[in-house]
Amino acid sequence: MKAKLFFSIFIVAGYLILPAGVHAQELKAVKLLAAQEQSGKPLMQALKERKSSREFSARELPLQMLSDMLWAACGINRPDSGHHTAPTAENSQEIDIYVANKDGLYLFDAKNNLLAPVSSGDIRGLTGEQAFVKEAPVNLIYVADLSRFRSFSPEDKDLYAAADTGFISQNVYLFCASSGLSTVVRGWINKPALAKAMNLKPGQKIILAQTVGYGK
């Protein structure tokens, strides 16, 4: 009788995450730290200093900085209701934030404040056509799951997914301006190639990507 392979699975933010040894062989979940809500520059100063930058060093972000940035992007700021720092149409929460770094690809799980492993291997170079995406420590990929919308036409789904991504990416811009980081949001992406590398399902759509890191 042939031996059978059994393994456990778990669900994060509505997605099936395969265990180590399947797609995320060398990755483990990364528990993020509680956000330091009193850190950074005042809002008006951050707005004054907000800008796009396209020169990044390879210096990695400390875990606290990464944790704070993801909380600012779309973390849960009202635990009693589960609502987030960025709005979404009809509270659909259709935008997922994938994090690509040198170790692999992760999915930000705001509810549990962790990075869930998706796949090992460095895919940063696939997150955009510019050369700097391969060097920067973090590339965020904003992916809309259009199936989470309940009552919109296809045109409105695209509109709201783009708008909701804009809210999140601007939160990242302001956090970076407040914390001395560089960032740029990007649409120049080979989306079919990236979607294949990310193993996205048909209902998922890449909207934009955003590079984050220290300036050179």
N, CA, C and O of each residue as an XYZ file, in Angstrom:
864
protein
N       0.857     -1.187      0.000
C       0.000      0.000      0.000
C       0.897      1.243      0.000
O       1.866      1.320      0.756
N       0.562      2.214     -0.856
C       1.346      3.431     -0.946
C       1.080      4.299      0.283
O      -0.042      4.410      0.776
N       2.147      4.893      0.741
C       2.001      5.781      1.896
C       1.240      7.032      1.473
O       1.423      7.541      0.367
N       0.397      7.511      2.355
C      -0.359      8.728      2.085
C       0.241      9.883      2.880
O       0.722      9.722      4.001
N       0.191     11.064      2.244
C       0.748     12.241      2.878
C      -0.393     13.062      3.468
O      -1.312     13.468      2.757
N      -0.322     13.301      4.776
C      -1.325     14.113      5.439
C      -0.657     15.395      5.930
O       0.483     15.373      6.394
N      -1.377     16.509      5.823
C      -0.860     17.754      6.370
C      -2.017     18.645      6.766
O      -3.132     18.513      6.263
N      -1.725     19.557      7.681
C      -2.751     20.476      8.156
C      -2.706     21.757      7.355
O      -1.698     22.079      6.726
N      -3.815     22.488      7.384
C      -3.911     23.761      6.684
C      -4.497     24.770      7.642
O      -5.092     24.414      8.659
N      -4.315     26.073      7.295
C      -4.993     27.085      8.080
C      -5.398     28.219      7.167
O      -4.862     28.376      6.070
N      -6.337     28.996      7.624
C      -6.906     30.071      6.833
C      -6.458     31.400      7.413
O      -6.555     31.620      8.620
N      -5.967     32.289      6.553
C      -5.605     33.630      6.968
C      -6.263     34.611      6.012
O      -6.023     34.561      4.806
N      -7.093     35.504      6.545
C      -7.757     36.547      5.754
C      -8.493     35.962      4.560
O      -8.518     36.571      3.491
N      -9.083     34.806      4.724
C      -9.884     34.227      3.663
C      -9.115     33.410      2.664
O      -9.699     32.945      1.686
N      -7.822     33.212      2.865
C      -7.011     32.484      1.912
C      -6.508     31.180      2.519
O      -6.250     31.082      3.719
N      -6.383     30.213      1.673
C      -5.813     28.932      2.093
C      -4.299     29.053      2.079
O      -3.691     29.271      1.031
N      -3.699     28.911      3.249
C      -2.251     28.989      3.368
C      -1.715     27.577      3.544
O      -2.048     26.902      4.518
N      -0.890     27.128      2.610
C      -0.353     25.784      2.683
C       0.792     25.721      3.671
O       1.490     26.716      3.866
N       1.002     24.581      4.296
C       2.017     24.471      5.330
C       3.424     24.419      4.774
O       3.634     24.288      3.569
N       4.378     24.524      5.678
C       5.774     24.400      5.268
C       5.980     23.076      4.570
O       5.461     22.043      4.993
N       6.760     23.121      3.474
C       6.992     21.908      2.705
C       6.144     21.844      1.463
O       6.344     20.967      0.623
N       5.184     22.769      1.324
C       4.370     22.780      0.117
C       4.786     23.966     -0.728
O       5.563     23.800     -1.669
N       4.281     25.187     -0.415
C       4.713     26.359     -1.152
C       5.668     27.220     -0.327
O       6.499     27.928     -0.895
N       5.564     27.171      0.979
C       6.355     28.055      1.822
C       7.366     27.250      2.618
O       7.433     27.356      3.843
N       8.135     26.461      1.930
C       9.018     25.486      2.566
C       9.963     26.113      3.578
O      10.164     25.560      4.659
N      10.543     27.258      3.244
C      11.557     27.829      4.116
C      11.037     29.011      4.919
O      11.793     29.619      5.677
N       9.782     29.342      4.770
C       9.230     30.502      5.457
C       8.431     30.101      6.680
O       7.803     29.043      6.723
N       8.471     30.964      7.659
C       7.623     30.823      8.832
C       6.848     32.119      9.016
O       7.273     33.181      8.562
N       5.725     32.019      9.675
C       4.949     33.214      9.977
C       5.794     34.171     10.817
O       6.564     33.744     11.678
N       5.643     35.458     10.557
C       6.365     36.486     11.294
C       5.360     37.230     12.163
O       4.484     37.926     11.651
N       5.487     37.083     13.471
C       4.612     37.811     14.377
C       5.063     39.255     14.447
O       6.203     39.536     14.817
N       4.168     40.178     14.093
C       4.500     41.594     14.114
C       4.342     42.153     15.526
O       3.666     41.574     16.376
N       4.982     43.285     15.743
C       4.926     43.933     17.048
C       3.755     44.907     17.118
O       3.265     45.376     16.090
N       3.322     45.200     18.305
C       2.262     46.198     18.477
C       2.751     47.542     17.961
O       3.902     47.921     18.178
N       1.874     48.255     17.280
C       2.255     49.531     16.688
C       2.570     50.562     17.764
O       1.884     50.646     18.782
N       3.613     51.341     17.524
C       3.959     52.449     18.405
C       3.190     53.682     17.938
O       3.676     54.447     17.105
N       2.015     53.864     18.469
C       1.097     54.867     17.947
C       1.525     56.299     18.250
O       1.005     57.234     17.643
N       2.449     56.486     19.163
C       2.895     57.840     19.516
C       4.189     58.223     18.796
O       4.744     59.287     19.068
N       4.676     57.388     17.892
C       5.951     57.660     17.233
C       5.744     58.522     15.992
O       4.617     58.729     15.541
N       6.850     59.017     15.452
C       6.811     59.744     14.195
C       6.540     61.233     14.336
O       6.302     61.746     15.429
N       6.584     61.908     13.193
C       6.370     63.350     13.138
C       4.874     63.675     13.127
O       4.058     62.816     12.796
N       4.511     64.908     13.487
C       3.102     65.311     13.433
C       2.555     65.230     12.009
O       3.306     65.313     11.036
N       1.235     65.065     11.903
C       0.593     64.869     10.604
C       0.906     65.999      9.630
O       1.264     65.728      8.483
N       0.785     67.243     10.046
C       0.994     68.355      9.127
C       2.430     68.379      8.601
O       2.654     68.730      7.443
N       3.388     68.019      9.421
C       4.770     67.959      8.956
C       4.957     66.799      7.985
O       5.669     66.923      6.988
N       4.308     65.663      8.283
C       4.395     64.526      7.368
C       3.796     64.869      6.011
O       4.344     64.486      4.977
N       2.688     65.579      6.005
C       2.082     66.008      4.735
C       3.026     66.923      3.964
O       3.133     66.823      2.742
N       3.704     67.807      4.672
C       4.648     68.716      4.017
C       5.813     67.959      3.399
O       6.320     68.352      2.348
N       6.244     66.870      4.043
C       7.428     66.138      3.599
C       7.104     64.931      2.723
O       8.016     64.244      2.263
N       5.825     64.662      2.486
C       5.447     63.504      1.673
C       5.951     63.655      0.244
O       5.768     64.705     -0.372
N       6.588     62.610     -0.288
C       7.110     62.646     -1.647
C       7.391     61.229     -2.126
O       7.420     60.284     -1.337
N       7.598     61.098     -3.435
C       8.010     59.831     -4.027
C       9.524     59.815     -4.190
O      10.131     60.810     -4.586
N      10.121     58.671     -3.880
C      11.561     58.505     -4.025
C      11.834     57.210     -4.780
O      11.103     56.231     -4.633
N      12.883     57.211     -5.584
C      13.210     56.043     -6.399
C      14.644     55.574     -6.196
O      15.197     54.871     -7.042
N      15.232     55.952     -5.102
C      16.568     55.483     -4.754
C      16.509     54.871     -3.366
O      16.117     55.526     -2.400
N      16.904     53.601     -3.278
C      16.776     52.857     -2.031
C      18.076     52.126     -1.726
O      18.773     51.658     -2.625
N      18.381     52.041     -0.449
C      19.474     51.189     -0.020
C      18.917     49.792      0.246
O      17.704     49.592      0.309
N      19.822     48.840      0.399
C      19.400     47.463      0.680
C      19.192     47.222      2.168
O      18.857     46.107      2.568
N      19.380     48.227      2.981
C      19.243     48.084      4.433
C      17.841     47.602      4.802
O      16.849     48.181      4.361
N      17.759     46.571      5.591
C      16.466     45.994      5.953
C      15.741     46.861      6.982
O      16.372     47.572      7.764
N      14.428     46.792      6.971
C      13.632     47.516      7.952
C      13.603     46.727      9.261
O      13.381     45.516      9.236
N      13.821     47.378     10.397
C      13.637     46.697     11.679
C      12.195     46.201     11.804
O      11.283     46.763     11.197
N      12.001     45.158     12.587
C      10.667     44.586     12.732
C       9.673     45.609     13.255
O       8.520     45.620     12.823
N      10.093     46.469     14.175
C       9.172     47.478     14.697
C       8.745     48.444     13.606
O       7.575     48.817     13.530
N       9.679     48.852     12.762
C       9.358     49.762     11.670
C       8.398     49.102     10.685
O       7.431     49.724     10.247
N       8.661     47.851     10.340
C       7.779     47.125      9.434
C       6.391     46.966     10.048
O       5.382     47.136      9.363
N       6.343     46.643     11.323
C       5.064     46.474     12.022
C       4.267     47.771     12.019
O       3.072     47.772     11.726
N       4.930     48.869     12.344
C       4.250     50.163     12.380
C       3.747     50.561     10.997
O       2.643     51.087     10.859
N       4.560     50.308      9.979
C       4.187     50.681      8.621
C       2.951     49.915      8.145
O       2.058     50.502      7.533
N       2.895     48.612      8.421
C       1.748     47.815      7.991
C       0.496     48.180      8.778
O      -0.606     48.178      8.229
N       0.660     48.493     10.065
C      -0.500     48.956     10.838
C      -1.016     50.267     10.267
O      -2.225     50.445     10.120
N      -0.109     51.190      9.944
C      -0.524     52.460      9.346
C      -1.215     52.231      8.009
O      -2.193     52.906      7.688
N      -0.708     51.281      7.231
C      -1.272     51.017      5.903
C      -2.724     50.594      5.989
O      -3.590     51.204      5.362
N      -2.994     49.551      6.764
C      -4.364     49.040      6.849
C      -4.529     48.127      8.054
O      -5.183     47.087      7.976
N      -3.931     48.525      9.161
C      -4.083     47.745     10.376
C      -5.407     48.038     11.058
O      -6.153     48.924     10.638
N      -5.686     47.301     12.092
C      -6.938     47.476     12.829
C      -6.724     48.538     13.909
O      -5.906     48.368     14.813
N      -7.479     49.641     13.796
C      -7.348     50.734     14.768
C      -8.534     50.804     15.726
O      -8.536     51.613     16.654
N      -9.549     49.951     15.502
C     -10.701     49.872     16.404
C     -10.993     48.399     16.677
O     -11.853     47.799     16.032
N     -10.282     47.829     17.622
C     -10.390     46.385     17.866
C     -11.805     45.907     18.162
O     -12.157     44.777     17.825
N     -12.617     46.750     18.783
C     -13.975     46.328     19.128
C     -14.820     46.032     17.895
O     -15.665     45.137     17.916
N     -14.590     46.785     16.818
C     -15.375     46.599     15.594
C     -14.592     45.900     14.495
O     -15.184     45.432     13.523
N     -13.258     45.819     14.631
C     -12.438     45.224     13.588
C     -12.204     46.140     12.411
O     -11.763     45.678     11.358
N     -12.485     47.432     12.552
C     -12.295     48.368     11.453
C     -10.834     48.800     11.353
O     -10.054     48.667     12.296
N     -10.495     49.322     10.174
C      -9.098     49.527      9.810
C      -8.726     50.996      9.692
O      -9.584     51.877      9.738
N      -7.429     51.244      9.538
C      -6.923     52.601      9.371
C      -7.245     53.185      8.000
O      -7.136     54.396      7.807
N      -7.638     52.349      7.051
C      -8.015     52.812      5.710
C      -9.433     52.343      5.409
O      -9.786     51.210      5.735
N     -10.259     53.199      4.788
C     -11.627     52.807      4.479
C     -11.701     51.943      3.228
O     -10.809     51.974      2.380
N     -12.782     51.169      3.126
C     -13.095     50.436      1.895
C     -14.579     50.556      1.629
O     -15.371     50.704      2.559
N     -14.960     50.492      0.365
C     -16.361     50.639     -0.027
C     -17.213     49.563      0.635
O     -16.920     48.372      0.533
N     -18.274     50.000      1.319
C     -19.179     49.098      2.034
C     -18.432     48.197      3.028
O     -18.893     47.102      3.347
N     -17.290     48.662      3.506
C     -16.448     47.875      4.414
C     -16.165     46.491      3.831
O     -16.176     45.492      4.549
N     -15.914     46.445      2.531
C     -15.670     45.168      1.863
C     -14.315     44.572      2.228
O     -14.129     43.357      2.166
N     -13.370     45.429      2.609
C     -12.020     44.979      2.979
C     -11.457     44.030      1.910
O     -10.957     42.944      2.201
N     -11.565     44.491      0.677
C     -11.193     43.642     -0.458
C      -9.719     43.720     -0.825
O      -9.248     42.933     -1.646
N      -8.987     44.649     -0.234
C      -7.578     44.815     -0.591
C      -6.700     44.027      0.371
O      -6.748     44.240      1.583
N      -5.905     43.125     -0.167
C      -4.912     42.395      0.605
C      -3.542     42.988      0.319
O      -3.239     43.377     -0.808
N      -2.728     43.048      1.351
C      -1.365     43.549      1.208
C      -0.405     42.371      1.276
O      -0.283     41.712      2.309
N       0.274     42.116      0.167
C       1.334     41.110      0.126
C       2.669     41.826      0.312
O       2.867     42.933     -0.190
N       3.563     41.193      1.024
C       4.868     41.775      1.336
C       5.954     40.893      0.724
O       6.095     39.726      1.090
N       6.711     41.452     -0.201
C       7.812     40.727     -0.841
C       9.131     41.262     -0.298
O       9.411     42.458     -0.387
N       9.932     40.370      0.263
C      11.277     40.741      0.691
C      12.264     39.682      0.200
O      11.900     38.823     -0.603
N      13.494     39.739      0.670
C      14.514     38.825      0.148
C      14.228     37.371      0.512
O      14.707     36.458     -0.160
N      13.456     37.152      1.567
C      13.175     35.784      2.012
C      12.035     35.131      1.252
O      12.027     33.914      1.064
N      11.070     35.931      0.815
C       9.919     35.347      0.140
C       8.741     36.290      0.117
O       8.885     37.508      0.219
N       7.569     35.694     -0.020
C       6.326     36.446     -0.141
C       5.429     36.110      1.046
O       5.236     34.946      1.395
N       4.884     37.165      1.658
C       4.015     37.020      2.819
C       2.692     37.741      2.563
O       2.599     38.616      1.702
N       1.680     37.358      3.325
C       0.389     38.030      3.311
C       0.167     38.671      4.676
O       0.242     38.000      5.705
N      -0.107     39.976      4.675
C      -0.353     40.687      5.925
C      -1.720     40.308      6.480
O      -2.745     40.527      5.834
N      -1.726     39.739      7.674
C      -2.948     39.363      8.374
C      -3.158     40.379      9.486
O      -2.578     40.264     10.566
N      -4.003     41.383      9.208
C      -4.198     42.471     10.165
C      -4.871     41.986     11.437
O      -4.548     42.457     12.527
N      -5.794     41.059     11.312
C      -6.536     40.588     12.494
C      -5.604     39.974     13.524
O      -5.736     40.236     14.719
N      -4.667     39.163     13.069
C      -3.740     38.491     13.973
C      -2.387     39.195     14.065
O      -1.491     38.736     14.772
N      -2.244     40.305     13.349
C      -1.021     41.109     13.347
C       0.208     40.258     13.069
O       1.140     40.207     13.871
N       0.195     39.596     11.929
C       1.331     38.778     11.533
C       1.468     38.756     10.018
O       0.563     39.153      9.285
N       2.622     38.283      9.572
C       2.854     38.017      8.157
C       2.755     36.517      7.953
O       3.554     35.757      8.499
N       1.784     36.093      7.173
C       1.601     34.671      6.899
C       2.427     34.281      5.681
O       2.384     34.983      4.671
N       3.169     33.195      5.740
C       4.009     32.800      4.607
C       3.178     32.355      3.425
O       2.205     31.617      3.579
N       3.562     32.806      2.248
C       2.901     32.404      1.004
C       3.833     31.536      0.172
O       3.466     30.428     -0.218
N       5.041     32.035     -0.104
C       5.999     31.246     -0.882
C       7.406     31.733     -0.595
O       7.628     32.923     -0.374
N       8.351     30.813     -0.601
C       9.748     31.183     -0.415
C      10.333     31.621     -1.750
O       9.760     31.360     -2.807
N      11.465     32.282     -1.690
C      12.113     32.763     -2.905
C      11.894     34.248     -3.092
O      10.831     34.775     -2.765
N      12.891     34.914     -3.612
C      12.877     36.367     -3.768
C      12.197     36.746     -5.087
O      12.763     36.525     -6.158
N      10.990     37.314     -5.018
C      10.279     37.737     -6.235
C      10.239     39.259     -6.360
O       9.454     39.793     -7.144
N      11.071     39.958     -5.600
C      11.031     41.423     -5.648
C      11.203     41.949     -7.070
O      10.571     42.935     -7.451
N      12.051     41.298     -7.848
C      12.289     41.759     -9.201
C      11.076     41.681    -10.109
O      11.034     42.344    -11.145
N      10.091     40.880     -9.735
C       8.858     40.762    -10.512
C       7.806     41.783    -10.109
O       6.771     41.892    -10.766
N       8.051     42.530     -9.042
C       7.031     43.455     -8.567
C       7.013     44.779     -9.314
O       6.190     45.643     -9.013
N       7.900     44.953    -10.277
C       7.920     46.168    -11.080
C       9.018     46.114    -12.114
O       9.897     45.253    -12.066
N       8.960     47.049    -13.055
C       9.926     47.063    -14.150
C      11.161     47.914    -13.848
O      12.154     47.834    -14.572
N      11.113     48.723    -12.791
C      12.259     49.554    -12.456
C      13.327     48.736    -11.733
O      13.016     47.798    -10.998
N      14.577     49.102    -11.950
C      15.689     48.335    -11.380
C      15.710     48.380     -9.865
O      16.149     47.422     -9.229
N      15.243     49.474     -9.270
C      15.377     49.612     -7.819
C      14.512     48.632     -7.028
O      14.760     48.410     -5.843
N      13.503     48.046     -7.667
C      12.619     47.153     -6.907
C      13.372     45.912     -6.414
O      12.980     45.307     -5.416
N      14.435     45.537     -7.099
C      15.216     44.365     -6.703
C      16.101     44.647     -5.493
O      16.487     43.725     -4.775
N      16.423     45.929     -5.266
C      17.353     46.294     -4.207
C      16.651     46.708     -2.926
O      17.165     46.468     -1.833
N      15.498     47.319     -3.045
C      14.794     47.815     -1.862
C      14.376     46.649     -0.974
O      14.066     45.574     -1.487
N      14.359     46.832      0.336
C      14.072     45.713      1.229
C      12.646     45.205      1.177
O      12.401     44.023      1.420
N      11.683     46.096      0.857
C      10.274     45.709      0.915
C       9.524     46.251     -0.293
O       9.632     47.427     -0.640
N       8.769     45.371     -0.916
C       7.808     45.787     -1.933
C       6.435     45.284     -1.508
O       6.233     44.087     -1.303
N       5.499     46.213     -1.379
C       4.119     45.881     -1.067
C       3.350     45.701     -2.365
O       3.511     46.483     -3.302
N       2.519     44.677     -2.418
C       1.692     44.420     -3.598
C       0.245     44.452     -3.145
O      -0.169     43.671     -2.288
N      -0.523     45.370     -3.734
C      -1.925     45.538     -3.360
C      -2.794     44.715     -4.307
O      -2.826     44.961     -5.513
N      -3.488     43.746     -3.747
C      -4.282     42.803     -4.534
C      -5.735     42.892     -4.094
O      -6.040     42.753     -2.910
N      -6.622     43.122     -5.038
C      -8.055     43.181     -4.757
C      -8.691     41.821     -4.995
O      -8.486     41.207     -6.042
N      -9.456     41.357     -4.029
C     -10.285     40.166     -4.209
C     -11.690     40.662     -4.536
O     -12.462     41.002     -3.640
N     -12.010     40.700     -5.819
C     -13.262     41.301     -6.266
C     -14.479     40.528     -5.801
O     -15.586     41.067     -5.814
N     -14.309     39.281     -5.391
C     -15.444     38.489     -4.916
C     -15.982     39.005     -3.586
O     -17.092     38.648     -3.192
N     -15.221     39.833     -2.893
C     -15.680     40.353     -1.599
C     -16.671     41.497     -1.747
O     -17.366     41.842     -0.791
N     -16.745     42.086     -2.930
C     -17.765     43.098     -3.172
C     -19.126     42.418     -3.284
O     -19.254     41.362     -3.903
N     -20.126     43.027     -2.686
C     -21.442     42.392     -2.643
C     -22.429     42.943     -3.655
O     -23.317     42.211     -4.091
N     -22.309     44.210     -4.046
C     -23.421     44.804     -4.800
C     -22.982     45.787     -5.873
O     -23.716     46.725     -6.186
N     -21.808     45.593     -6.439
C     -21.303     46.545     -7.418
C     -21.214     45.930     -8.800
O     -21.048     44.720     -8.949
N     -21.328     46.785     -9.814
C     -21.096     46.359    -11.190
C     -19.604     46.128    -11.387
O     -18.801     46.586    -10.573
N     -19.216     45.426    -12.452
C     -17.782     45.230    -12.702
C     -17.012     46.543    -12.787
O     -15.885     46.635    -12.300
N     -17.617     47.567    -13.408
C     -16.934     48.857    -13.513
C     -16.744     49.492    -12.150
O     -15.687     50.054    -11.863
N     -17.772     49.404    -11.304
C     -17.664     49.985     -9.977
C     -16.680     49.209     -9.098
O     -15.998     49.796     -8.257
N     -16.608     47.903     -9.290
C     -15.627     47.109     -8.537
C     -14.215     47.589     -8.835
O     -13.406     47.751     -7.922
N     -13.918     47.816    -10.107
C     -12.585     48.311    -10.475
C     -12.337     49.700     -9.878
O     -11.248     49.994     -9.387
N     -13.376     50.550     -9.931
C     -13.237     51.907     -9.406
C     -12.948     51.887     -7.908
O     -12.008     52.533     -7.445
N     -13.752     51.152     -7.158
C     -13.589     51.151     -5.708
C     -12.311     50.434     -5.283
O     -11.685     50.829     -4.299
N     -11.919     49.404     -5.995
C     -10.663     48.731     -5.668
C      -9.487     49.687     -5.846
O      -8.558     49.700     -5.038
N      -9.536     50.484     -6.910
C      -8.469     51.461     -7.140
C      -8.487     52.549     -6.070
O      -7.436     52.941     -5.562
N      -9.682     53.037     -5.726
C      -9.784     54.080     -4.703
C      -9.310     53.567     -3.352
O      -8.580     54.259     -2.642
N      -9.723     52.359     -2.996
C      -9.344     51.806     -1.690
C      -7.844     51.561     -1.607
O      -7.240     51.742     -0.550
N      -7.240     51.151     -2.722
C      -5.781     51.010     -2.760
C      -5.111     52.364     -2.573
O      -4.066     52.466     -1.929
N      -5.717     53.398     -3.139
C      -5.172     54.741     -2.972
C      -5.145     55.182     -1.523
O      -4.186     55.812     -1.078
N      -6.207     54.849     -0.776
C      -6.224     55.207      0.645
C      -5.076     54.526      1.387
O      -4.376     55.152      2.183
N      -4.897     53.235      1.114
C      -3.847     52.478      1.807
C      -2.464     53.001      1.440
O      -1.628     53.223      2.315
N      -2.223     53.196      0.154
C      -0.893     53.630     -0.272
C      -0.567     55.022      0.251
O       0.594     55.312      0.539
N      -1.563     55.882      0.377
C      -1.302     57.208      0.950
C      -0.974     57.095      2.438
O      -0.134     57.842      2.939
N      -1.609     56.192      3.137
C      -1.228     55.956      4.534
C       0.245     55.579      4.629
O       0.958     56.032      5.525
N       0.693     54.736      3.688
C       2.107     54.331      3.681
C       2.993     55.533      3.376
O       4.038     55.707      4.004
N       2.591     56.356      2.426
C       3.353     57.564      2.117
C       3.532     58.436      3.364
O       4.635     58.892      3.665
N       2.427     58.655      4.080
C       2.501     59.526      5.251
C       3.334     58.904      6.360
O       4.075     59.602      7.053
N       3.214     57.592      6.529
C       4.051     56.934      7.519
C       5.522     57.090      7.160
O       6.342     57.395      8.026
N       5.859     56.888      5.909
C       7.264     56.997      5.487
C       7.784     58.412      5.682
O       8.913     58.604      6.132
N       6.964     59.408      5.344
C       7.385     60.793      5.554
C       7.582     61.074      7.032
O       8.477     61.830      7.410
N       6.753     60.473      7.867
C       6.838     60.687      9.308
C       8.016     59.960      9.936
O       8.495     60.358     10.998
N       8.488     58.900      9.294
C       9.485     58.017      9.908
C      10.839     58.037      9.222
O      11.726     57.273      9.603
N      11.023     58.881      8.230
C      12.319     58.986      7.577
C      12.607     57.903      6.559
O      13.768     57.626      6.256
N      11.552     57.282      6.024
C      11.712     56.260      4.993
C      11.412     56.837      3.620
O      10.788     57.891      3.495
N      11.865     56.130      2.593
C      11.563     56.482      1.209
C      10.509     55.521      0.669
O      10.438     54.363      1.081
N       9.697     56.015     -0.251
C       8.666     55.158     -0.839
C       8.225     55.708     -2.176
O       8.380     56.896     -2.455
N       7.675     54.838     -2.999
C       7.037     55.236     -4.253
C       6.003     54.174     -4.608
O       6.264     52.977     -4.493
N       4.830     54.624     -5.039
C       3.799     53.701     -5.491
C       3.944     53.527     -7.001
O       4.286     54.472     -7.712
N       3.681     52.311     -7.485
C       4.026     51.994     -8.868
C       2.916     51.207     -9.574
O       2.256     50.355     -8.979
N       2.735     51.515    -10.844
C       1.794     50.768    -11.665
C       2.450     50.062    -12.835
O       1.801     49.294    -13.546
N       3.760     50.324    -13.042
C       4.489     49.710    -14.161
C       4.933     48.316    -13.719
O       6.025     48.129    -13.183
N       4.061     47.359    -13.959
C       4.245     45.980    -13.498
C       3.806     45.027    -14.601
O       2.807     45.274    -15.278
N       4.539     43.954    -14.781
C       4.061     42.859    -15.629
C       3.093     42.035    -14.775
O       3.484     41.054    -14.142
N       1.836     42.449    -14.770
C       0.879     41.861    -13.838
C       0.620     40.372    -14.087
O       0.498     39.625    -13.116
N       0.531     39.903    -15.331
C       0.351     38.456    -15.520
C       1.499     37.634    -14.943
O       1.275     36.602    -14.311
N       2.731     38.096    -15.164
C       3.883     37.354    -14.650
C       3.907     37.372    -13.128
O       4.202     36.359    -12.493
N       3.595     38.526    -12.545
C       3.599     38.622    -11.084
C       2.468     37.801    -10.479
O       2.666     37.118     -9.474
N       1.291     37.861    -11.080
C       0.158     37.074    -10.578
C       0.465     35.584    -10.610
O       0.077     34.849     -9.703
N       1.162     35.137    -11.651
C       1.542     33.723    -11.747
C       2.533     33.364    -10.643
O       2.411     32.314    -10.012
N       3.504     34.228    -10.412
C       4.501     33.962     -9.376
C       3.867     33.946     -7.990
O       4.326     33.229     -7.101
N       2.809     34.738     -7.806
C       2.114     34.804     -6.529
C       1.046     33.724     -6.390
O       0.464     33.547     -5.320
N       0.796     33.008     -7.480
C      -0.221     31.957     -7.480
C      -1.597     32.519     -7.117
O      -2.326     31.931     -6.318
N      -1.940     33.660     -7.713
C      -3.236     34.275     -7.445
C      -4.353     33.508     -8.141
O      -4.137     32.871     -9.171
N      -5.531     33.578     -7.572
C      -6.690     32.931     -8.167
C      -7.376     33.905     -9.128
O      -7.096     35.103     -9.079
N      -8.275     33.419    -10.006
C      -8.875     34.291    -11.027
C      -9.571     35.526    -10.481
O      -9.552     36.569    -11.134
N     -10.182     35.445     -9.311
C     -10.900     36.589     -8.757
C     -10.021     37.644     -8.134
O     -10.520     38.682     -7.701
N      -8.719     37.406     -8.077
C      -7.800     38.369     -7.493
C      -7.154     39.214     -8.591
O      -6.815     38.715     -9.664
N      -6.993     40.495     -8.298
C      -6.477     41.430     -9.288
C      -5.413     42.321     -8.656
O      -5.666     42.988     -7.653
N      -4.229     42.327     -9.245
C      -3.167     43.230     -8.788
C      -3.535     44.654     -9.187
O      -3.827     44.924    -10.352
N      -3.521     45.560     -8.215
C      -3.861     46.955     -8.498
C      -2.595     47.803     -8.638
O      -2.373     48.417     -9.682
N      -1.782     47.836     -7.610
C      -0.551     48.623     -7.613
C       0.484     47.924     -6.738
O       0.176     46.968     -6.026
N       1.701     48.416     -6.806
C       2.753     47.981     -5.882
C       3.391     49.232     -5.289
O       3.271     50.323     -5.846
N       4.063     49.068     -4.165
C       4.699     50.201     -3.500
C       6.004     49.747     -2.869
O       6.035     48.779     -2.109
N       7.055     50.438     -3.182
C       8.373     50.120     -2.655
C       8.640     50.961     -1.413
O       8.333     52.153     -1.384
N       9.210     50.338     -0.391
C       9.496     51.018      0.866
C      10.892     50.645      1.329
O      11.278     49.478      1.267
N      11.651     51.629      1.792
C      12.973     51.351      2.328
C      13.658     52.639      2.751
O      13.071     53.720      2.713
N      14.908     52.499      3.153
C      15.718     53.661      3.475
C      16.301     54.234      2.190
O      16.633     53.491      1.266
N      16.422     55.549      2.137
C      17.022     56.185      0.982
C      18.517     55.964      0.943
O      19.139     55.685      1.968
N      19.096     56.090     -0.243
C      20.542     55.962     -0.363
C      21.215     57.222      0.175
O      22.442     57.318      0.165
